[in-house]
Amino acid sequence: MPVLSHHPRKLSQPIESWLAGVSHRLIISHASLLTLVLFGCQRSEQESIPTATDPTQSATTQLQHIPPGGPSGTPVPATRLRGATLSWIGNRQNSPDALRWNFADSTFVLLTDGPTLPSDLIQLLTGTRAPRRRIDGEWQTTDGRHLKLKFTPATGGRSTLQVTLTIATAGILRVNLGDGRQYNLRKTKPNPR
């Protein structure tokens, strides 16, 4: 019986060079294919989701193609707040703690379904702790990160109170407001005329 050797056989020089060329081409084509797949996917994602800074698209077109929010911590522009309602995520149906902010073009209304708004919000916005079910005021934001709120008391000789709260997205459908609460943000449908 022939003795088997553990030493590899030496192939002829033309066969070795042919095998080296084939393996080199396979490595290059696999790397090229992987590059094409990876960069091709990134390219198609970039093309399918327009950015808000693309000057060739109107704001209406952009809103139809991208989600309203964004990654947590991104600004909340004034256009997203106009006609929107912020509902505290701690709200429960028929809860006395339920509260919501309604934003119009430049005014806001803070409402509760319960007997009174939380005392910390009343103090923050009005400068008093007198129980209230509603606070009306004006709002504006220039950078989408700071929400300027102004409350003018109807009577009592008190001066206008201005407060600036931070505001940022918390995922696609929520925002964090500088009052320490997180809110669901939804656009209200315009009333038909």
N, C-alpha and C positions, 0 to 999 in steps of 0.2 A: 504494500500500500504506500502511495506517495506521502511524503511528509509535508504537512501544511505549514506554511511560514506565516508569521505575523508581520512580516515586513511587506509594505505595499510594493506592487510591481511598478516598475518604471515604464511609463508609456512612451511611445515614440515621440520625438520632438514635434512633428506636424499635428499629431492628435492633441498634445498638451497645449499648443498655442491656439488650436481651434476651440478647445474647451474654455480656455481663459477668455477668449473673445466673446463666446456665447454668454458666459457668466457675467462679464462686464456689461454686455448689452442688456441682460435681464435686470441687473441691479439698476442701471440707468432708467430703463423703461418703468420699473416698479416705482422708483423715486419720482419720475415724471408724472405717472398716473396718480400717485398720492398727492403730489403738489397740485395737480389739476383739480382733483376732488376737493381738497381743502380750500384752495383759493377760489375755486368755482362756486362753492357753497357760500363763502363769505361774500363774494361779488353779487350773487343772486339775492341774498338777504339785504344787502345795501341797496340794490335797485328796487326791491319790492316795498321797502319802508322808507318813504321820503323823510328828510329831516325838516325840522321847523325852520331852519335857517336857509332853506333853498329859496332864493328870490324868484325863481321862475314859476313857482306854484302859488296860487292864491291861498289865503287862510282857510277858505271853505273847502278847497280840494284837500289840503293837508289834514283837516279834521276828519275827513271821511276815511283816510287811509291809516292813521296812527291812533293808538289808544289814547284816551284823554289824559291819563296820568303819566306815569313814567317810573323809572327807578326811584326808590325812596330817597328823599332829600333834594329832589329837583324843584325848581321854582313853580309856583302856581300863578300863572299870569292872570291879569284882570279879566281877559276874555273868558277864561274858564270859570271865574267867580260870578260874572254877570248872569243873572237868571238862574243861579244855582242855590241849592239848599244844602247846608251842612247839618247832618243829624248826628248827635253824639252816639258813639257805638255802644255806650252803656244803656241806651234807651231800651226799654222793654215795653211791649204793648200795654197800654193803660197804666203806665208807671208814673208816679208823681214826680220822678226825676227826669222825665223825658224833656229834652230841650233841642232846639234847632235854630240855626241862623238862616235867614232868607236874604239873599243879596240881589238888589235891583241894580240899575246902572251906576248909581253913586250913593245909594242909601242901603241900610241894612235894618232888619228887625230881628231881635233875639226874643224867642218865645218859649214858653213852657206849657205843657199840658197839665202840670200839677199846680199846687197852690202857690208856689213861688219859684223863681229862678234860684240857682245855687248862690249862696251869700258871697262866695269869692268872686263870681262873675259880676254881681251887682256892685261890689266894692271896686273892682277893677275898672268897670266902665262908667260908673256914676260917681264914685267917690263917697258913697254912703252905703249903709247896710239895711236901709229900709226895704222891706219885702216888696218885690215887684214880680209881675207875671210877664212883663214885656219891656224891652228897651229898644228905642228907635235911635238911629244915628246915621252918620255919613261914613263912608269908607273910601280908601284909595290904596293902590299899590303901584309902585313904579318899577320895581325889580322882581316882583313875584316871590320875594323872600321876607318882606316886611309889610304887614297889613296895618295901615294907619286908620284908627277908628276915632271918631269925634262924636261926643255926646253933648248936646245942649239942653239943659233943663228948661222945662216950660215955664216954671215960676220959681220963686224963692230967692231970687237975686244971686244965685250961684253962677259962677262963670263956666264957660265951655271947658270940658275936660277932653284932652287928647291922649290916646294910648297907642303905642306901636307894639304889635305882637308879631312874633315870627310865624311864618307859615311855610310848609314844605309838603311835598307829596309823601305818602306812606304807601307805596305801591300804586296800582293803576286807579283804584276807586276811592282811596282814603287820603286824608290830609292830617298832619299834626299841626295844631294851633298852639301858640305860645301861652294859652291858658292852662296847659297841662293835660288837655284832652285830645283824643283822636276822634275824627269825624268821618262819616261816609259823605262823599260829595256827589250829588246828582243834579243834573240839569232839570229844571222844571219845564214842562211843555208850555209854550206860549198859548194864551187864550185866543181862540178864533174870534174874529170880529165880525 
